[in-house]
Amino acid sequence: MNSQPFNPWRLSVAPMLDWTDRHCRYLHRLITRHTRLYTEMVTTGALLHGDVARHLAFNEVEHPLALQLGGSEPADLAVCARLAEQWQYDEVNLNCGCPSERVQRGAFGACLMNEPQLVADGVKAMLDAVSIPITVKHRIGIDRIEEYNFVRDFIGILSHAGCRVFIVHARNAWLKGLSPKENRDIPPLRYETVYRLKKDFPHLTIVLNGGVKTNAEIAQHLAHVDGVMIGRQAYHEPYMMAPWDQLFFNDAHPTPSREAVEQAMVRYCETAIDEHNSWPQIMRHMLGLRHGLPGARRWRQAWSDHRNKHLPVAQVATQIQQLIPTP
Ligand SMILES: Cc1cc2nc3c(=O)[nH]c(=O)nc-3n(C[C@H](O)[C@H](O)[C@H](O)COP(=O)(O)O)c2cc1C
């Protein structure tokens, strides 16, 4: 195994609210060892006033793992970054890309791109507080601002504050009139802008995100930028990650089969079920595991059949195995 020569941000799975919880990350880690994983966005308010353990606890196998924060007050961000370090996260990532109205009312997320100095103060406060990397995830523009200078200056100001890693969702966020979901599809992708950022800031780590679907596309982008972050495709088709360690980290360890992943998730469920998580809550992340294989739909329906939800997970697994034998 030799993953050292590679940039730690070479490949990652995007932070996705309600999707990339710790159970989802456990699943992803069964399939790829080296890909960097991100939590869902956790707001500074939730950490300062809520149940810290519930928001921050994770399984050791999830490393390398970044905590994504939503917030804008430098002092609050610093306290939360300290918590992240205490809980042994490998990175804190600041969300400057989310366009939801709730987030706008809280004055963070994508609207922070209009306040680069405030973000720089937040980054600096976090860097002063901890020794783990502080990174920023953002868009290439806000609303109809398409000038390259806007995103170039945003990165320039943050890099002066000490930020070295930028994850760039290669489309604008339109703050008025589009839902968060539409904001992930409708504003056009402009990969050239991200490539240009890498050319203008060769000393910074620039990670491209948005609309990447295949391993061939990942490889193409890696010719221009330091890393690629994949969101929806990795979630909906998790086994696409099976070749990643070999293809992108030069680590040819044997990859577990889909069946082995499924069995490992059944064993994991038995340890992870608690008052917040029933097994369907955990296994929902696995429903795309057989994507593209014959019988995938039946398998998916069997795992999400509500009539089974009160049965023990191992019993459901056995029933499904009898119903849909492994090909
Ligand atoms: C269900 C869902 C939830 C998301 N939640 C977050 C979030 O909490 N923080 C964030 O920065 N981006 C969030 N995103 C955006 C993704 O991180 C990513 O930037 C976007 O989906 C584009 O990448 P993709 O085309 O590879 O999915 C979310 C996306 C989805 C689909």
PDBQT file of the ligand as one rigid body, heavy atoms in Angstrom, charges set to zero:
ROOT
HETATM    1  C1  LIG A 401     -29.375  15.597  -0.266  1.00  0.00    +0.000 C 
HETATM    2  C2  LIG A 401     -28.232  16.581  -0.386  1.00  0.00    +0.000 A 
HETATM    3  C3  LIG A 401     -27.819  17.267   0.728  1.00  0.00    +0.000 A 
HETATM    4  C4  LIG A 401     -26.741  18.173   0.644  1.00  0.00    +0.000 A 
HETATM    5  N1  LIG A 401     -26.271  18.767   1.785  1.00  0.00    +0.000 NA
HETATM    6  C5  LIG A 401     -25.148  19.522   1.729  1.00  0.00    +0.000 A 
HETATM    7  C6  LIG A 401     -24.524  19.993   2.919  1.00  0.00    +0.000 A 
HETATM    8  O1  LIG A 401     -24.953  19.716   4.049  1.00  0.00    +0.000 OA
HETATM    9  N2  LIG A 401     -23.402  20.771   2.772  1.00  0.00    +0.000 N 
HETATM   10  C7  LIG A 401     -22.873  21.073   1.551  1.00  0.00    +0.000 A 
HETATM   11  O2  LIG A 401     -21.856  21.766   1.465  1.00  0.00    +0.000 OA
HETATM   12  N3  LIG A 401     -23.442  20.612   0.425  1.00  0.00    +0.000 NA
HETATM   13  C8  LIG A 401     -24.534  19.836   0.486  1.00  0.00    +0.000 A 
HETATM   14  N4  LIG A 401     -25.047  19.299  -0.666  1.00  0.00    +0.000 N 
HETATM   15  C9  LIG A 401     -24.380  19.583  -1.956  1.00  0.00    +0.000 C 
HETATM   16  C10 LIG A 401     -23.322  18.515  -2.238  1.00  0.00    +0.000 C 
HETATM   17  O3  LIG A 401     -22.310  18.541  -1.257  1.00  0.00    +0.000 OA
HETATM   18  C11 LIG A 401     -22.677  18.769  -3.612  1.00  0.00    +0.000 C 
HETATM   19  O4  LIG A 401     -22.030  20.019  -3.600  1.00  0.00    +0.000 OA
HETATM   20  C12 LIG A 401     -23.698  18.771  -4.747  1.00  0.00    +0.000 C 
HETATM   21  O5  LIG A 401     -24.610  17.688  -4.622  1.00  0.00    +0.000 OA
HETATM   22  C13 LIG A 401     -22.998  18.706  -6.115  1.00  0.00    +0.000 C 
HETATM   23  O6  LIG A 401     -22.236  17.549  -6.244  1.00  0.00    +0.000 OA
HETATM   24  P1  LIG A 401     -22.792  16.236  -7.046  1.00  0.00    +0.000 P 
HETATM   25  O7  LIG A 401     -23.271  16.725  -8.362  1.00  0.00    +0.000 OA
HETATM   26  O8  LIG A 401     -21.613  15.321  -7.142  1.00  0.00    +0.000 OA
HETATM   27  O9  LIG A 401     -23.922  15.670  -6.234  1.00  0.00    +0.000 OA
HETATM   28  C14 LIG A 401     -26.112  18.413  -0.601  1.00  0.00    +0.000 A 
HETATM   29  C15 LIG A 401     -26.554  17.702  -1.723  1.00  0.00    +0.000 A 
HETATM   30  C16 LIG A 401     -27.597  16.788  -1.618  1.00  0.00    +0.000 A 
HETATM   31  C17 LIG A 401     -28.028  16.011  -2.850  1.00  0.00    +0.000 C 
ENDROOT
TORSDOF 0
